[in-house]
Amino acid sequence: MINRKEIQKISLQYRTLSSQMLKMNSQEEIYCIQQYFAFITKTELIMHYINECNKKVYDFEQIFSDKGWRDVLILPAKQEDLISYGYQLLQYILDGPKNLIALCMGYTGSNKFSDNIEAFMRKSIEPFVVAIRTYIELEFIDCEDVIENTKNKMVTIFMSYCQKDADVADCLENSMASCIYNKAKISRDIRDVEYHESFKRFMQSIEKHDYVITIISDNYLKSRNCMFEMLEVVKDSDFSKKLLFIVLQNEDVKYYKNTPAESIGADVYSAMGQAKYSKYWSSVDRALENEIQEIGNPMHAILQIKEKQIVQKILIDLPEFLEFIRDNKGISLSAHIDRGFADMISFMHL
């Protein structure tokens, strides 16, 4: 019988692969579907459920043949049928060479292939992905293993920050040490990533942590790595409940060993301040577009094109992220220290 730890591992792998698949927006990324499909077919827990639901056969050759240019696939309302439909749809997409763009066109008013592929994945594939994820989570809840005693469990905390604000991260960790001693452990890239180990793999470990403390600064909001990492995390509404924000103010400059040349405060509490960051990323997007135009041949500008895609995703999600910060009332580092981190400790139930 499968135990809780094994289900947790399946859940983590499933979330990683499904998230990667749902973000795809080009034919070249069809390997994401292949990886996801290979995982669910070789995972007995998932395939047992799919086989239980897979009682109806769908003729997708005919379904796509009958589909009008602006029509979208009509998904079944019943849960079991949705599972069967989604699984067979993925089989159809991967069964022999198919032009993914041809299947997806007409899903938005946009003429861009990438927009239509993203819309197709969201409207036709994501419901299946969510249904399987829900099943895995319910299996975890129903698992008969005895839930370990959490009273003496060490809480794990992931610290997300811009490297330019490492002094603040040091100060935060040192200041919290006495408050969380023998109760929690903080993970940081400088300490927990070995030489030649993948930073990307370390970032993916966020899901394994109980909480995430994010140091929001002007540097952070202008960092490509920080923004991409955090914007991916907050898309998960459940995981966002584990996030704690420290919003740096200019007065927090006193915690730096060397005074930064530029302002450190995150200007997120006014419309003009938020617009500043949208303008910044728009300028980055324009600069990349100019580079691509100057290179000319897209085959020689692959890195710039991929980077531009990341920046455009940041631009799309940035306004919602800034509102999230403002609504969750981040507190300055000075205020946290003055209060002895009482707000954080209470939030994490330490």
N, C-alpha and C positions, 0 to 999 in steps of 0.2 A: 504494500500500500504506500502511495506517495505521501511524504510528510510535508510539514509546513515550510521547512527550509527549501526543499526542492521546488515547491510551488512559488516561493519568493524568487528563486533563481529564474524560473520560467517567466514569471511576470516581468522581471527586469529585462531579460533578453527580448521578450515580446514587445515591451514598450519602446525599446531602443530601435528595433527593426521596423516596427510599424510607424514610428515617428519619422524615421528616415524615408520610408516609402511615401508617406503622405505629403512630404515636402518636395517630391520630385516634380519637375516641370519640363522635361525634355525626353525625347526618344532615347538619348544616350544613357539616361538614368534608369532604364527598364531593369537593370540588374538589381535595383532596390526591390522591385516586385519579386524577382527570382529568389533573392535572399529571404524575403519575408515568407514566400510560399514554401520554400524548402524547410524553413524552421517549423511552420505549423504542421506540415505533413509528417515530419519526423518526430514531433512531440506527441506522445501517446495521449496525454491528458486532453490536448486540444482536438486531435483527430477522432478520439472516442466520441466527443460531443458533436463534431461535424457529421460523423457517420450516422449518429442517432437522428440528426435533423435532415440529412440528405436523402429525402424520400421522393422528391419531385425532380424531373429532368427538364432543364430549360434549353431551348434551341436558340443559342445566341447568334448563330449564323443567320437565322431567320429574323430574330429580334432586331439586329442591327440593319438587316436588309430593309425592314419595314419602317425603321426609325427615320422621321423627317429631319431636315437640316437643323432646325431649331428645337427639335424634341429632345427630351432627356429620358433616361431609363426610369421606368416606374417601378420602384422597389416594393416588394411584398410588405404588407402590414404585420403579418404574423411573424413572431420571432424565429420559429423554426424554419419557416420559408425564407426569411431574410438570410439566415445562415447558409442555407442550401444555395440560394441565388448568388450570394457574394462569393462563395467558394467556387462555384461553377464559372462565374464571370472571370475570376482570376485564372482559372484553368484555360478558358477560351483565349484570354489575352496572351498567355504564354505558350499556347498550343500552336507551334509553327511560327514563322516570321510574320508579324503583323505590324502595320503602320499605326502606332498608338495615336498619332495626331489625327488620323482619319476617324478613329473611334470617338475622339474627344471633341472634335470641332462642333461648334454650335452651342456649347455649354455656357458661353457668355456672349455679350455683345461685342467683345474685343476680337480683333483680327489676329492677335498675337497667339502663336501656338502655345507658348508657356502659360498664358492666362487660361486657355481652354483646358489644358492638361490638369492644371491645379484645380479648376472648378470640377472637372470630371472625377478626380480623385476624392475631392471633398464630398460631392453629392452622391457618388455611386459606390465608392470603395470604403470611405470612412465609416458609414453605418455598420458594415460588416466587422470592421476592425474594432469598433467600440463594443459591439455585441460580444465578440470573443473575449475582449479584455474584461468585460463585466462578468462573464462566466468564470474566468480565471480568478477574479477577486472573490466571487461567491464561493468557489471551491476552497479558497484559502480560509474564508470565514468558517466554512462547515467542516474543515479538516479536524479530525478527532484528536490530533496531538494535543498534549497539555500545553497551554500557553505558559511560557516561562515567566517566572516572577520578575516583574519590572521594577520592583522597589529598589533593588541594588544594581540595576542595569546601568551601564555607562552610556550616557547620551552622547551621540556623535553630532558635531557641528562643523559644517563646511563654511569657510570664510572666503567670500568673493570680493575682490578689490582690484584696482588698477595698480600695476607695479610702481607707478610714480607715487602712490600713496602707501608704500610699504612701511614707512615710519609710523603712520597712523595705525596700520594693522598690527605692528609690533606693540604699540602703546595699548591698543585695545586688548590684545591677548594677555599682555603682562598685567593690565589693570583688572582683568576678569579672573586671573589665575586663582586668587584666594576665594573668589565667590563660587567657582565651579569645581574646586578641588575635590577629587574622588567622585565627582558627579557627572562630569562631561569631558569630552576630548575634542579639541579643535584640529581640523585638517587644513593644511595650507600647502600650496604648490611648492614653496621653497624647501619644505621639509618632507613632503610625502611623495614627491616625484623623483625617482632615482635617475641617475645619469642614463641617458638614451631611452628612458621610459617615455611613453606617449603622453603629452599634456592633454590631448583630446580624450584619451582613456580616463585620465584623472578627472576631467570635467564631467564625463559621463557618470562618474561615481557619485555625483551630487544626489542622485535618486536613493543611494544607499544610506544617506545621512538623515538624521532625525530633523535637523534644522539647518537653515542657511542664514548666515549673517552677511549682509551686503553693505559695503561702505560706498555710499553714493557721493561722488564728488564731480566737479567739472571735468576732471581727467577721465573719470569712469564713463561719463555720458558721451565722451568723445573718443572712447577706446573701442575699436572694432571688435576685438576679442571679447571684452567685457560685455558689450551690448548684445552681441550675437548669442553669447552663453546665457545671459539672463533672460533675454526675450524668448528663448526656447523654453526655459524653465517655467516662466510665468504663464505660458500657454496652458499648462496643466492646472486647472482650477483647484484640484485637490492639493497639489504640491505648493501652490501659492500660500496655503494656510501655514506652511512651515517657514515662510520667509520673514526675516526681521531686517528692517532698514535702519541704517544710521546715515542721516543726511548731513554731510559736512557743511559747516558755515565758515565764512572767512576767519572768524575768531579762532577756529581750530588749527590755524596755521602754527600756533605755538607748540603743537605736538610733532612738528617736523624738525629733524636735526639741522637741516639746511633750509632756510626760508625759500620756498619756490618763487620763481620769477613771475609766475602768473597767478591769478586768483584761483583758489581751490574750491570755493563755495559752489554748491549745486543750486543753480537758479531755477527751481522747479515749482515755486508756489505762485507764480504769476503767469498770465497768458503771454506776455512779452518774453519772459524768461524761457518758457517752454518753446516758443517760436525760435529762439536763438539756436536751440539744438537741432530743430528741423532744418533751419537754414544752413547750419554747419554740415549736416549729412547730405543736404542737397548740393552743396559746393563740392563735396567729395565725389558725389555721383557724377557731376558735370566734369570734374577733372578726369575721372576714369573714362567717360565717354569721349573726351578729347584725345586721350591716349589711344583708345581703340580706333578712332578715326585716323589718327596720325600713322598708326601701324598699318592700317588698311586691310590686310588679309586676315580674316577672322581666325584662321588656323594658327597664325603667329601671335594672336592676342587672347589665347585661351585663358591665361591667368587673369588678365584684366577683365575679361567677360565674366568669369566666375566670381571675381571680387565685386564687380558691379551688381551681380545678382544678390550677393550677401548684403551690400549696402542698400539696395532697393527694398529688401525684406526689413532691414532696420528702419528705413523711412516709413514703411507701411505700419509697423507695429509700435513705433516710438511714441506717437501721441497717446495711445492706450496705456503704455507703460508709464509715462509721465503722470497720467491721471491716477494710475494705480498707486504710485509713490505718494502723490498729494493726498489721496483719500485715506491712505494708511498712516498718515501723520508720523513720518519719520522724525526722530529726535536727534539733535546734534550730539557729537561725541562728548563735549563738555557737560551737557545736561545729563548724559548717561553716567559719567564719572561722578558728578555731584550727587546723583541719586543712588550710587552704589550698584548700578545696573539692575535696580529693582524691577523695572518694567520688563526687561529681557528675561530675568530669572522667573518672574511670574508667568510670562508667556510660555516658557519652556517647561514649566512645572518642576523646577529644580529645588 
